[in-house]
Amino acid sequence: MATVKEISDNIKGQLSKTVLNQEQMTELALTALFAGGHVLLEGVPGLAKTLWVRALARVIDGDFKRVQFTSDLMPSDILGGKVYSLKTGEFELKKGPLFTQLFLADEINRTPPKTQSALLEVMEERAITIDGETHALAEPFFVMATQNPIEYEGTYPLPEALTDRFMMKLLVTYPGVAAEKQMLQLYNSGFESVNLANAGLEPVCHASDIVNAAGEIKNVRVEDGIINYIVSIVETTRRVGAVMYGASPRATVSLLLAAKAYAAMQGRDFVIPDDVRFLSVPVLRHRIILKPEAEIDGMKTDEVVEHILSQAKVPR
């Protein structure tokens, strides 16, 4: 059976053929996938967010569904429902696109809160309830959602309860000059983003390999000093003067699980402080709410986390 490091290295090798200058985003998203979390991607249009998720689904041989979230999308459009069958004379379950393993919610902030809330039980409980009947989803179940940070007209900002369900929030930035030049060379040589099968992307693992990796990750050792380090970082977010609401205990758990998964991806069976430092910003940035006066002064949650990391006592 392949190790977590072997699986992640193979996936990263395949994704590098299509997605340029996104090595860190790939590393973080795979960490969330192995840790059983979900990921929120934020970036302006045209940065290949959707392409990246489609490429990830291509190299992992598992069920994949994509839904473009719009203002008229209803909960039943993603959950499914009971439909009367003339053939059997009974109501039968018609499964929605959420009955999958990899789910892409494209532009999640463009759909009303009612539909956004329909994701809550699914993301947390990994089950869908329709007409009082609960249906467990296949493992792994991994939600990736994208949102545009610059257009707010006609959008519905995610409520804190939904945002907190994402293990990480990743910021997709512009590529460097060299990466953008390489992208043009790919397109000039015939690359088509709509046809990933002809882009040289091949499945390198099965979805069941991700599930089987959970045993290896569970056995990653975490010393008491590391646990104290994690608790100290998260607890400090609740005492910073510029912060209105700090990170919740769910953030503490997410940081621990992500650190164990990341350590396994590096080929280690133990967590080190650098693992926690690397993951703290993406795990905490969307779970901290700044005071209005701090936002007016231009302060960012990333700066708060970085300051806390610089002050926290690192275990030896």
N, C-alpha and C positions, 0 to 999 in steps of 0.2 A: 504493500500500500504506500502511495506517495506521501511524503511529508508535507507539512504546511509550507515550508520554504520552497520545496520543489514545485508545488502547485502555483504559488504566488510568483515565483521566478518565471515559470512558463507563461503565465497570463501576462505579466509585464512585458515579456519579450514579444508576444504577439501584438499587444496594444501599441507598442512603440512603432509599429509599422504604419499606423494610421493617425494616432493622436500625438501631436508634436508639443514638446515643452510642457508636458503634464505629468512628469515622473512622480512628483510629490503627491499630486492629486490621486494618481493611481495607487500609490502606496497607502494613502489614508483610506481610500474607498475600499480597498481590499481588506484593510484592517477591520473596518466596520462590518464587512461581509462575513469574515471569519468569526467575528465577535458576536454575530447575531443582531447587529444594529441596522439602522437605516441612515441614509445620507441625503442632505439638502444641498443642492448646487446652486450658487448664486453668481450671476455674471451677466453682462450686457449681451444683446443678441449677436450671433455670428461667431461665438467662441468655441463652437463644436461641443457644447454640453450634451445635446441629444445624440450626436454622432458618437461621442465617447461611451455613452451608456449602451447604445446599440452595438458598438464594438465589443464591449464587455460581455454582453449577452451572447454575442456570436462565438466568443472563445470559450464560454462556459456552456456546455451542452445541457441546457435546461429550458424549461418553458419561459417565454418572455412575452409580455404584453405592454403596449404603449398606448396611453390615452392623452389626447390633447385637451386639457382642462379649459372649459369656456364658461361664459356667464349663464348659459342655459343647461349646463350639465346637472343632472339629477342624481341622487344617491343610488337609485336603482340602475342607472347607466353603468356604474362601476361594480355594484354588488351583485346584480342579477335579481331574479324574482321568480314567483310561481306563475306559470302560463298554462292555460287550459288547453288540453290536447283533445282534438276531435277524434283522434284515432283510438285513444284509450278511455276517453270520457272522464279523465282525472286531471288534476292540476300537477304539473311536472316542473321540477326545478330547472330553470334556465340560468346557467352560471354566467356571471359577469366577468370582465377582464381581470378582476382582482383574484380570481381563482388561478393563480400562476405562481411561479417561483421568483422571477425577476420582473418587477413592475415599475414602469416609468410614468410618473405623473408630470407631464410636461406643462410648465407655466401654472403651477398649482395655485398661485395667488390670483388667478383670473376666474376662479369658480367660487360660488357663494359659500358662506360658512356652513350651510347645511350639508353640502357635499364634502367639504373639507372635513367636517366632523365624522362623516361616514368612514373615514380612514382610521379614526382613533382606535376603535376596538380591533380593527384588522391589524394595525401596526403593533399594538401592545399585546393583544391576546392571540394573534395569528389564527383567528377564527372569524367566520362571518355568520351572523344571525339573520335569518330570513323567515318571517312568519313564525317566530318563536323557536325555530329549529336552528341549532348551531352546527356549523360545518367547519371542521378543522382543515387548515391549509397544509399543503405539502411543504416539506422542508428541503432546502432553505427557502425562506420567504424574505426577500430583500426589496425594499422600496427605495427608489431614488427619485427625488423630485427636483425640478428646476424652477427658478423664479428669476424675473428680471428686476434689478434694483433701481432702474431709472424711470420707469413708466408706472405711475400710480393711478392715473385716471382709468376708471373702470376696473380696478383691481380690488381684492379683498385681502388685506394683510393677514397673515396667519396668526391665529390666537396663540398665546403662550402655551396653552395646554397641548396644542398640536405641534408647535415648534419643539417642545421638550421631548417629544417622542422620537425625534431624530437624534441618533447618537452623535453625529457630526454635522457641522455646517462648513462646506468648503467653498472658498471664493475662487472663481475662475477668472484669471487675469489675461491680459493681452500677451501673445507670444513675443519672444525676442526677435530681432531682425534676422538672425541666422535660422531660427525655426520657421519664420514666415517665408523665407526664401526657399527652404526645404519643402514647405507645403506647396508652393507654386510649382516647384520641380516635379512633385508627385502628380499634381493635376495636369501639368504639361505632358507627362508621360502616359496619361490615360486613366489616372485614378478617378473613380466615381463614388462619391459618398453614399449614393442611393443603392449601390451594388457592392456590398462588402464581401460577397462571395468571390468576386473577381479581384479583390484587393490583397489577396494572399493571406487573409485571416482564416485560421482553421481552429476548430475546437481542440483545446489542449487538456481539458478535464471535464468530468461530468458533475452535475449538480450534487450527486451523491458523494463525490469526493469532498465537497465542502462540508457536508454533514458529518462524514467520517472523521474529518479533521478536528471536530469538537473535542474528541477524546484527548488528542495530543495537547490542545490548548488548555484543557481543564487541568492537566498535570503540570503546567508551568508553575514554578514555585514563586511565591511572593513573600519576601521577608517582612517582619513586623515594621522595620524601618521604612520600607516602601509604602506600606499601608498608612503609617503615620504621615508620611510625606503627602500622599494623595488627600487624606482627610484635612491636613493643614492647608493645602492649596485651595480646596473647595470651600472650607469654612471661612477662610480669609476673604473670599469674594462677598461674604455677607456683612463684613465689617468695614469695607472701604467707604470712605466718606462720599465719593462720587457715585456710589451704587445705591439704587433704590431697592432692588431685590437681587439677592445673590443666587448662586446656583443651588439647585435642590439636591436632596440625597440621590435622586436618579442620576445626577451628573457624577457623583462619587462612584456609583456602581459602574456607570458607563466608562469612566476613566480607568478603573481597575480592569474591566473585561477587555477594553481596547489595548491596554498595556500588555496583557497576557497574550493576546492574539499577535500583537506586533513583535513581541519577543520571539514567539514561535516562527514568525516569518523571517526573522534574522537567524534562525537556526539555533536559538538558545532555549533552554528549559527553565530559565529564571528571568525575572524582570529587573532592570537596572534603572537608576534615576533618569538617565537620558531618554528612556522610553516614555516616561511620564511627562518630561519636559516637552518632547516632540509632539505629544498628543494633546496637551492641555489646552492650547488655543483653539483648535478645531472642535474639541469636545465642549468647551465652556463658552465660546464667543456668543452663541445664540441663547444662552441660558442666563445671561446677566442683563438686567435692565438698569440703565443709567438714570440718574436724576435729570430733570429737564435742563437745569442750569449747566450741568456737565456736557450735555449734548450741544447746548448753545455755544459753549466754549470750544466745540469741535473734538471733544474727547471720544475715543473709540473703545469698545469693549476689549479689542485685542490689546490695546495699550495697558488696560487694567490688568489683564492676565499676565502680560509680559512683566509688568512691575511686580506683581505678586511672586512670580517665578524668580525674579532677581533678588527678592528679599527672603524667600523661603529657605529654611535650613535643609541642605541636601544631605541625606543619610550616607554614611560611609560603609 
